[in-house]
Structure formats: C-alpha cells, structure tokens
C-alpha cells in the first residue's frame, strides 16, 4: 500500500474518568464496546489492523466489500468493529470471530457479521491528517463516509455535555461502554492518552471462591469472584486483580487459611466435566479459549469470605472488565451475594445510533 500513514499505527488512547467533563472545546461520542480497528484502504486493497498491530482482515472477511463501497479510494480510518443484534452490541459474539479455523470464520461471517463504526480519519489521499485538529478531521470524515454502506457507520458526535450525559445513562443498556470526550483542537497523537473515557462505576459484594497466584509467585494475582443465582447455583462472574505488591501479599495471607478442605464441597469442583455443557453455571479453570498457552489454574477456597469490588458493567452475566478490590465484607454472608444486587440497565434502542433497526438476534 502507498499511503501517507502505514502500519504499524498505535491508536490514540484515553484516560478513565467517572463523570462527564464540562469544558469549552470538548466534543463527545458514545464509546463502542468492540474491537478497536484501523482501516487502511488504497484503491482495491483493504487491510484491517487491531490496536495491538494484529491483522484482522482474515477474521472479518465480510467487511472488505462494505469498506470498499463506503470509504474513499485512499484513506486511513480509526474506528471500532462491533456486532449488532436486536438486543444491542454483543461483545461475546465478536470474540467468537477470532478463531483459527477458516471454515468457522466463513460461517460466522455469515451468521454474525460485524459492523464498522468510524470515528477518526488519519489520512485522506496523499495527506497525513494526524497533525490536523480533530474538528477538521471530523468534518473530512463526515464527507468520507456520509451515505455509506449500512455496515459502515459514522459515530455520532455532540458538543453538548447534556446530550453526552443522556448517552452515558441511556445507551449502556445496549452494550455501550461509556462516553468519549475529545478536544476539538487536538491533533491525533499515537499511543498518547489525550482523550477522556467516561466510565460507569458500581460496587457489588461477591463470594471469593478461589484465587490465582501472581506470576512472580509472591502473592495473589487475582481473586475469583462468584454470585448466586435464584436457584442457589454459584456462577463465576469474573476476577478482581491489578493489586499493588503489598496488597498481593496481604491477600495471600488472608486466603491461605481457606485452602484446607476447600475442594471437598466446592460448588466448582466438577468444572472440568461441566465446561463443555453451556447449560451449566459459569466456572473457571481449564485452557483459555483464546490463548492455549495461558495458565488458568486456580486454587479453590472454602466459601466463607465476601469481598466488595468495584465494577463498570455486566455483560452476559459476568463483569465486562476486571473488577477492583475495595474491601473485605466480613459482615456479609456468602449466601447474600446474589445477582439481585446488580443494577439492571434497561436496553436502549440502537436505532437511535444507526438510524435503522438492527437486524438479527443474539446468538445462542
């Protein structure tokens, strides 16, 4: 490809905040919950690259034709790959697309096709647009994708913080991941946290059902969290991790006494036999679906301790991102740690964003 901006490109990043900022010169966009994707088009050639410089074209072959139809002859676009269903954005379905078997990729491309949402323009023709202010890049992007293919969309933008607040509250139920805030006069700076990502933040009390050692062997790397459903089944809902070294050692001292006899009546004892049965409760352990070399071994603990964690939102019954340890809750019984405590967010209509009702339904 002969473009003014070529791979590898490290996308511009964001700092996390928890309230919509209100300052002159800011513009806002919904934060899409998908795969960050840079699109390079030079004539009849299209290449898709991830934020970690991983080629994505082979995993999303159905996107080549729409991108050729919707984008200018020579351009570099920053955006997000998402899977849109009747229930909202489906990140689990998107993850299913990263599969080594070409036959499976081809089948899933037809069953759960992706959509590309463009939100920045890095190059157009022979011009490198990275030094240009975002306001100019956005204007050029609108001209580049306006009236494009139904599976190539332009993200909405506003300079009204009240509208951004509305997006932040209302669109979460459709699977959006917050709101982005950008300076209208800012250039595109690769790998720099020059944007703000407004994230949801909530707390929940969870059972501590196990742990994994840190890679240095000096403390807890992650706590395995569980919540009970209405029938008394304990589901693995995620992990709390990213502990500072002193806290890792402190947590290990806290959980070590719970190891003795833990597996005798542990509700996840049979996870290995049950993992292939999609009807069972969610359980940890075993080989990673995405990285066969990743060690997911864990140490079971007696179901006696409760921890309060901070989380952003829930997707398919699990914490979408790693939870943060807040404190031990020895005043709470494990049996009280149920899904009922989680905040329910009503679904939002994706037609508000796309202008048309999304097709299809959530895969089973």
Beta strands, then each sheet from edge to edge (+ up, - down):
strand 1: 13-17
strand 2: 26-30
strand 3: 35-42
strand 4: 45-50
strand 5: 74-82
strand 6: 84-85
strand 7: 88-89
strand 8: 115-124
strand 9: 127-128
strand 10: 152-154
strand 11: 179-183
strand 12: 193-198
strand 13: 202-213
strand 14: 220-228
strand 15: 234-241
strand 16: 299-300
strand 17: 306-311
strand 18: 314-315
strand 19: 318-319
strand 20: 324-328
sheet 1: 1+ 12+ 11- 2+
sheet 2: 4+ 3- 5+ 8- 9+
sheet 3: 4+ 3- 5+ 8- 10-
sheet 4: 6+ 7-
sheet 5: 15+ 14- 13+ 16-
sheet 6: 15+ 14- 13+ 17- 20+
sheet 7: 18+ 19-
end
